[in-house]
Amino acid sequence: MSKENIAKLYKLLETDLVLREKALSFQKMYDQQDQVIDAFMAFAADFGYSFTFQEFMEYMYEHAEEVK
């Protein structure tokens, strides 16, 4: 489990539009942000990209500037 897995997953989502749409669909499926993150983490694990909630939060914080 690592932030490297998160980076690998995001790289996959850049190239696979079907998987990207599935990942984005969690925002519409759930009202609570923690449910969205849980669903995203389970989705990632299904593809072998396991990581913890803490690792995800750290990754998002570290890459927040890149999203602008």
Secondary structure, DSSP 8 states (H G I E B T S, - for coil): --HHHHHHHHHHHHH-HHHHHHHHHHHHH-SSHHHHHHHHHHHHHHTT----HHHHHHHHHHTHHHH-
